[in-house]
Amino acid sequence: MPDGLPTEIDLTRPSAARVYDYFLGGAHNFEIDRQLAEQIASMTPNLAATMRSGRDFLRRAVRVLLDAGIDQFLDIGSGIPTVGNVHEVAQGANPKAQVVYVDIDPVAVAHSRDLLAGNELTGVIHADLREPERILAETRQLGLIDFSRPMGILLAGVVHFIPDADRPDDILATLRAAAAPGSFLVISHSTFEDQPQEMLDAQRLSARTATEITLRSRAQITGFFGDWTVVDPGVVHMPLWRPDSPSDVDEHPERFGAFGGVARYDQPGG
Ligand SMILES: C[S@@+](CC[C@H](N)C(=O)[O-])C[C@H]1O[C@@H](n2cnc3c(N)ncnc32)[C@H](O)[C@@H]1O
């Protein structure tokens, strides 16, 4: 673990970010996280592949945004910077690309700060997606993202941590309202649609992490894009979203348990 690990870390409960890090092959996790990860993995052997599929979807989506000229990214629920971080993909294509990472997990934030020390085009914010105004205010304070220009808002594998009671539609509306025309929104989100019982059982285990997962339908997830234009191929099982090669697509893309989609904010009336 890096020096200066925050003292508020709760080591008595597994953390979603550290369980995810374990599944991605990272080293930033504790025994309590590995135990839960192994328990989930024994119930759903496909889950590690699901997690990697999520990171792959995010990488492909960021590339599409870069091709569209996006050079600034607000990545909320960014996780522990393990394999294929957004800034690596973005700055690999455009060395001037700016990335602000936001996560609720103090371990994810500590590791992000550690890894990004010296990278002046990136910033890290410790905040909760349920406080979008605060995230926007702190992002403005960092001065890395110019809100008058198009940006990419990335919400990969995070909105399912927001229960309906916390009004995810309002949170999304607040974030969309802060973006300039030409901006993009990327969402991947776990679903109950087309899922076997074992996947639904594993979801129940997520109640043991600090944040439980709410599985949603394709229609609900599509609703998070509001009136923005969903780009091809729409909101689909993640491996089906612009695969690098048709041979990358699993025979059962629904097995990965989540939908992914990207939408663009077209100029009203334009
Ligand atoms: C499944 S990981 C996804 C990581 C990364 N976005 C990706 O797709 O590879 C979900 C991340 O969301 C974070 N998270 C969960 N609830 C959150 C909240 N309310 N606000 C901000 N981050 C949250 C977790 O700490 C974790 O790091």
Ligand as a Chemical Component Dictionary entry (heavy atoms), coordinates in Angstrom:
data_LIG
# 
_chem_comp.id                   LIG 
_chem_comp.type                 NON-POLYMER 
_chem_comp.pdbx_formal_charge   0 
_chem_comp.three_letter_code    LIG 
# 
loop_
_chem_comp_atom.comp_id 
_chem_comp_atom.atom_id 
_chem_comp_atom.alt_atom_id 
_chem_comp_atom.type_symbol 
_chem_comp_atom.charge 
_chem_comp_atom.model_Cartn_x 
_chem_comp_atom.model_Cartn_y 
_chem_comp_atom.model_Cartn_z 
_chem_comp_atom.pdbx_ordinal 
LIG C1  C1  C 0  -16.816 -1.347 -10.486 1  
LIG S1  S1  S 1  -15.724 -0.047 -10.058 2  
LIG C2  C2  C 0  -15.527 0.739  -11.657 3  
LIG C3  C3  C 0  -14.176 1.341  -11.897 4  
LIG C4  C4  C 0  -13.970 2.014  -13.273 5  
LIG N1  N1  N 0  -14.938 3.071  -13.513 6  
LIG C5  C5  C 0  -14.032 1.027  -14.419 7  
LIG O1  O1  O 0  -15.054 0.952  -15.090 8  
LIG O2  O2  O -1 -13.067 0.280  -14.626 9  
LIG C6  C6  C 0  -16.843 1.063  -9.225  10 
LIG C7  C7  C 0  -16.186 2.217  -8.489  11 
LIG O3  O3  O 0  -17.218 3.132  -8.104  12 
LIG C8  C8  C 0  -16.925 3.648  -6.807  13 
LIG N2  N2  N 0  -18.162 4.126  -6.189  14 
LIG C9  C9  C 0  -19.173 3.392  -5.665  15 
LIG N3  N3  N 0  -20.145 4.204  -5.224  16 
LIG C10 C10 C 0  -19.746 5.483  -5.472  17 
LIG C11 C11 C 0  -20.317 6.774  -5.219  18 
LIG N4  N4  N 0  -21.507 6.883  -4.622  19 
LIG N5  N5  N 0  -19.623 7.855  -5.604  20 
LIG C12 C12 C 0  -18.411 7.752  -6.205  21 
LIG N6  N6  N 0  -17.828 6.552  -6.457  22 
LIG C13 C13 C 0  -18.474 5.439  -6.097  23 
LIG C14 C14 C 0  -16.294 2.475  -6.085  24 
LIG O4  O4  O 0  -15.507 2.907  -4.997  25 
LIG C15 C15 C 0  -15.466 1.823  -7.202  26 
LIG O5  O5  O 0  -14.173 2.356  -7.224  27 
# 
loop_
_chem_comp_bond.comp_id 
_chem_comp_bond.atom_id_1 
_chem_comp_bond.atom_id_2 
_chem_comp_bond.value_order 
_chem_comp_bond.pdbx_ordinal 
LIG C1  S1  SING 1  
LIG S1  C2  SING 2  
LIG S1  C6  SING 3  
LIG C2  C3  SING 4  
LIG C3  C4  SING 5  
LIG C4  N1  SING 6  
LIG C4  C5  SING 7  
LIG C5  O1  DOUB 8  
LIG C5  O2  SING 9  
LIG C6  C7  SING 10 
LIG C7  O3  SING 11 
LIG C7  C15 SING 12 
LIG O3  C8  SING 13 
LIG C8  N2  SING 14 
LIG C8  C14 SING 15 
LIG N2  C9  SING 16 
LIG N2  C13 SING 17 
LIG C9  N3  DOUB 18 
LIG N3  C10 SING 19 
LIG C10 C11 SING 20 
LIG C10 C13 DOUB 21 
LIG C11 N4  SING 22 
LIG C11 N5  DOUB 23 
LIG N5  C12 SING 24 
LIG C12 N6  DOUB 25 
LIG N6  C13 SING 26 
LIG C14 O4  SING 27 
LIG C14 C15 SING 28 
LIG C15 O5  SING 29 
# 
